[in-house]
Amino acid sequence: MTKLPLRHAGRVVLVTGGVQGIGLGVARRFLAEGASVVAADIVEADFAAAVADVARAERTHYVKTDVTSLESVENAVAETVAKFGKLDILIPNAGTASFGDIETVPVAEWQRILDIIVNGQFFCVRAALPELRKTRGNVVTTASISGLGVNFSLNSYFGAKAAVINMTRYMALEYGKDGIRFNAVAPGPINSHPGPGALFEYPELEKHYAEVTPLGRVGIVDDLPGVYSFLASEDASWVTGQTIVADGGLTLWTGEFNLGTVMEAQSQAAG
Ligand SMILES: NC(=O)c1ccc[n+]([C@@H]2O[C@H](COP(=O)([O-])OP(=O)(O)OC[C@H]3O[C@@H](n4cnc5c(N)ncnc54)[C@H](O)[C@@H]3O)[C@@H](O)[C@H]2O)c1
């Protein structure tokens, strides 16, 4: 990673889903910008080793956490404060999706996705608020373009991510008086697990996204952490309740037929 200004020096960040994918990328960025970072995840991992190239182990901490349990999230916040003395920035990022439509999805699966994404965010913010009040800190949630529009088959994920966006707005409204800012990042498709068998390396998918994305490719993890860092920084001190779409322009297009090609064909036919 290139040397970055230490704009988060002295700050303490808690990232859920922080040991892999987007969460790990975000954790690495805050560490590179001088923060201490706690990765809270249901998956056990050697977080210090995963970020050893950007920060010394003293500025890192891992806590096993299940975001679907308020008690577990309260423990993650308590461990953060015990280890680093405070909490400045919360990144409730843990999330997952599954496929199936309304008639076929098992009810338990529908509830599992909502539990992780919607209840998870609620529990994280509830547990962190007392600490964020003390630091006049801020929260950057992980939404998705799936909270702004829909595709086929992801069912509960669309509702869950739309809830993340509107909850982020609501929390910005409610807790602005405490000096706490809330913003959301809404990524488009991100190849967060590159390598053999990766969903977004399936040739048909890659070809499709290259065609329909103005920037011509599927996203990578490194496309996102700077957006989180900006929103959590003083550079965004007057920004709250907003959703920043980071999708290479994928959702810009209305989906209408390219009428320019019709006009061209008509004018050619007319000679
Ligand atoms: N990859 C994409 O295309 C994409 C696009 C838009 C939004 N997102 C969102 O970004 C976030 C991260 O996704 P990712 O692609 O890095 O996926 P990922 O699977 O790599 O990371 C998700 C992390 O959340 C953790 N997690 C899952 N359930 C948990 C629980 N109950 N308690 C604690 N941790 C839990 C997982 O262990 C994992 O480390 C998710 O919220 C996802 O919905 C992803």
The ligand as an SDF file (V2000), in Angstrom:
LIG
                    3D

 44 48  0  0  0  0  0  0  0  0999 V2000
  -19.1080   -8.3140   -2.6160 N   0  0  0  0  0  0  0  0  0  0  0  0
  -20.0700   -7.5840   -3.1610 C   0  0  0  0  0  0  0  0  0  0  0  0
  -20.3320   -7.6220   -4.3690 O   0  0  0  0  0  0  0  0  0  0  0  0
  -20.8610   -6.6280   -2.3060 C   0  0  0  0  0  0  0  0  0  0  0  0
  -21.5750   -5.6180   -2.9330 C   0  0  0  0  0  0  0  0  0  0  0  0
  -22.3240   -4.7410   -2.1500 C   0  0  0  0  0  0  0  0  0  0  0  0
  -22.3360   -4.8700   -0.7700 C   0  0  0  0  0  0  0  0  0  0  0  0
  -21.6330   -5.8910   -0.1950 N   0  0  0  0  0  0  0  0  0  0  0  0
  -21.6860   -5.9830    1.2620 C   0  0  0  0  0  0  0  0  0  0  0  0
  -20.3900   -5.7970    1.7830 O   0  0  0  0  0  0  0  0  0  0  0  0
  -20.2650   -6.4820    3.0290 C   0  0  0  0  0  0  0  0  0  0  0  0
  -19.0390   -7.3630    2.9870 C   0  0  0  0  0  0  0  0  0  0  0  0
  -19.2010   -8.2930    1.9350 O   0  0  0  0  0  0  0  0  0  0  0  0
  -17.9880   -9.1040    1.3220 P   0  0  0  0  0  0  0  0  0  0  0  0
  -18.2040   -9.2090   -0.1300 O   0  0  0  0  0  0  0  0  0  0  0  0
  -16.7070   -8.5970    1.8320 O   0  0  0  0  0  0  0  0  0  0  0  0
  -18.3120  -10.5480    1.9110 O   0  0  0  0  0  0  0  0  0  0  0  0
  -17.4610  -11.5060    2.8620 P   0  0  0  0  0  0  0  0  0  0  0  0
  -18.2320  -12.7550    2.9860 O   0  0  0  0  0  0  0  0  0  0  0  0
  -16.0650  -11.5600    2.4060 O   0  0  0  0  0  0  0  0  0  0  0  0
  -17.4560  -10.7230    4.2480 O   0  0  0  0  0  0  0  0  0  0  0  0
  -18.5210  -10.7450    5.1120 C   0  0  0  0  0  0  0  0  0  0  0  0
  -17.9680  -10.9310    6.5070 C   0  0  0  0  0  0  0  0  0  0  0  0
  -19.0430  -10.8940    7.4370 O   0  0  0  0  0  0  0  0  0  0  0  0
  -18.8250  -11.9230    8.3730 C   0  0  0  0  0  0  0  0  0  0  0  0
  -20.0710  -12.3440    9.0030 N   0  0  0  0  0  0  0  0  0  0  0  0
  -21.1160  -12.9910    8.4290 C   0  0  0  0  0  0  0  0  0  0  0  0
  -22.0640  -13.2490    9.3340 N   0  0  0  0  0  0  0  0  0  0  0  0
  -21.6180  -12.7190   10.5120 C   0  0  0  0  0  0  0  0  0  0  0  0
  -22.1570  -12.6620   11.8160 C   0  0  0  0  0  0  0  0  0  0  0  0
  -23.3490  -13.1980   12.1200 N   0  0  0  0  0  0  0  0  0  0  0  0
  -21.4380  -12.0390   12.7790 N   0  0  0  0  0  0  0  0  0  0  0  0
  -20.2330  -11.4880   12.4850 C   0  0  0  0  0  0  0  0  0  0  0  0
  -19.6670  -11.5320   11.2750 N   0  0  0  0  0  0  0  0  0  0  0  0
  -20.3540  -12.1420   10.3010 C   0  0  0  0  0  0  0  0  0  0  0  0
  -18.1920  -13.0580    7.5710 C   0  0  0  0  0  0  0  0  0  0  0  0
  -17.5410  -14.0040    8.3930 O   0  0  0  0  0  0  0  0  0  0  0  0
  -17.2550  -12.2790    6.6700 C   0  0  0  0  0  0  0  0  0  0  0  0
  -15.9820  -12.0870    7.2560 O   0  0  0  0  0  0  0  0  0  0  0  0
  -21.5730   -7.2260    3.2170 C   0  0  0  0  0  0  0  0  0  0  0  0
  -22.4420   -6.4580    4.0320 O   0  0  0  0  0  0  0  0  0  0  0  0
  -22.1310   -7.3220    1.8070 C   0  0  0  0  0  0  0  0  0  0  0  0
  -23.5220   -7.4520    1.7930 O   0  0  0  0  0  0  0  0  0  0  0  0
  -20.8910   -6.7690   -0.9190 C   0  0  0  0  0  0  0  0  0  0  0  0
  1  2  1  0
  2  3  2  0
  2  4  1  0
  4  5  1  0
  4 44  2  0
  5  6  2  0
  6  7  1  0
  7  8  2  0
  8  9  1  0
  8 44  1  0
  9 10  1  0
  9 42  1  0
 10 11  1  0
 11 12  1  0
 11 40  1  0
 12 13  1  0
 13 14  1  0
 14 15  2  0
 14 16  1  0
 14 17  1  0
 17 18  1  0
 18 19  2  0
 18 20  1  0
 18 21  1  0
 21 22  1  0
 22 23  1  0
 23 24  1  0
 23 38  1  0
 24 25  1  0
 25 26  1  0
 25 36  1  0
 26 27  1  0
 26 35  1  0
 27 28  2  0
 28 29  1  0
 29 30  1  0
 29 35  2  0
 30 31  1  0
 30 32  2  0
 32 33  1  0
 33 34  2  0
 34 35  1  0
 36 37  1  0
 36 38  1  0
 38 39  1  0
 40 41  1  0
 40 42  1  0
 42 43  1  0
M  CHG  2   8   1  16  -1
M  END
$$$$
